[in-house]
Amino acid sequence: MGHITSALRRILPLLAFIALLLAAPAHAGVPNKDAVPAYAEEQTMLQVEADSRTPEPGLMAPASGRVHIDRHYLGQYGATEGNVIVQRGGNTWREWRNGPIATVSGMILVLALLAIFVLYSAVGPARLDTPESGRRIQRFSQWERWVHWATAIAFLLLALTGLIILFGKVVLLPLLGHDIFSSVAYVSKYLHNFAGPLFIVCSVLMFVTFLRRNFVRRADWEWVKQGGGVVTHKHVPAGFFNAGEKAWFWLGVTLLGLVMSASGLILDFAVGQTRYVMQIANYLHLAGATFYIAAAMGHIYLGTLGTPGAYRAMREGYVDEEWARAHHSLWYEEVQATGQGANPPTPGGHRRPVSGPGNAPRGH
Ligand code: HEM
């Protein structure tokens, strides 16, 4: 009898456990059969959330209201997200951001680098046909150079730290290990968050400073039709800025600047916007960053290796007369005709031909 009692005592917990398993509630399944939860905890929370949720209104149901498109993100929660533990759209965002978006973004950036490499090796730099004259013309005032370099430095910092935030886990983590990578990622994130608003201020100054010289003129169309002579090495007539530079100003600095600033501010400052809104902002930020960085690589190439003499203009403010005649002949003629250049003086300096001792050309 004693043997039977002690055997029963041992088996009872096991039987109880099996009974519990059999009686487990039907809620144990993932609420949405298509949901792909990231972690076990997330899966559990999704279940809890599903249990406590009233059924969603159908797509066409009046209760669905204006939010039917994003009902998986906003509608079911109401206007605020204070009581939302897991936002289901977050998982979709995570998969898109880490998967196709990061892959396509990386491919575009690598292709842009390759295109620049091909341009450099197959076509080569746009050199002058004649030797430099030794006479210099002022191209950029000190103020213009300050604004340019402040924007450029902020941009490079944002691009570098942004790429670390996006690709660091895949590219740097295996190289650096968890300890070092976590510090790098942490510093990158904070640098990015603070450099963002600075970049916006710089971009606004850039827009105001360079706007007047970027209005489109008739000659720009001719420049476009001839492809800027980039491949043929022909010096197509251009004003102070050519059509390619104007495209960089309008599509890059202005349009992408607006996209990056608006989406960046939404990501930077939480003032009640929902996670759905931040996820859309993140998609836009990523698309904008990809095109802006790719275009900036082209801009940097053309301003340095691709056009000898151009970098000196932005570093020192001056170009050789022959350089101006070859690359911006219409501007050169205006400078010769007026002695002032086509553009009114800007704070920090004026534009006039400068020649004489001490202005000897330097090799590039
Ligand atoms: C034009 C220059 C910019 C570039 C190239 C750039 C690039 C990037 C990239 C690649 C990411 C990573 C996104 C991800 O991993 O999902 C990112 C995140 C972010 N960016 Fe930018 N960005 C720029 C400007 C700005 C501006 C102007 C702001 C703010 C005003 C800003 C604020 C943010 C914030 C808050 C994040 C999220 C950082 C985090 O994960 O905590 N960005 N940026």
Residues whose N, C-alpha, C, O or C-beta is under 5 A from the ligand:
A	BS01	HEM	L158 A159 G162 L163 I165 L166 K189 H192 G196 P197 F199 I200 M260 S261 G264 L265 L267 D268 A289
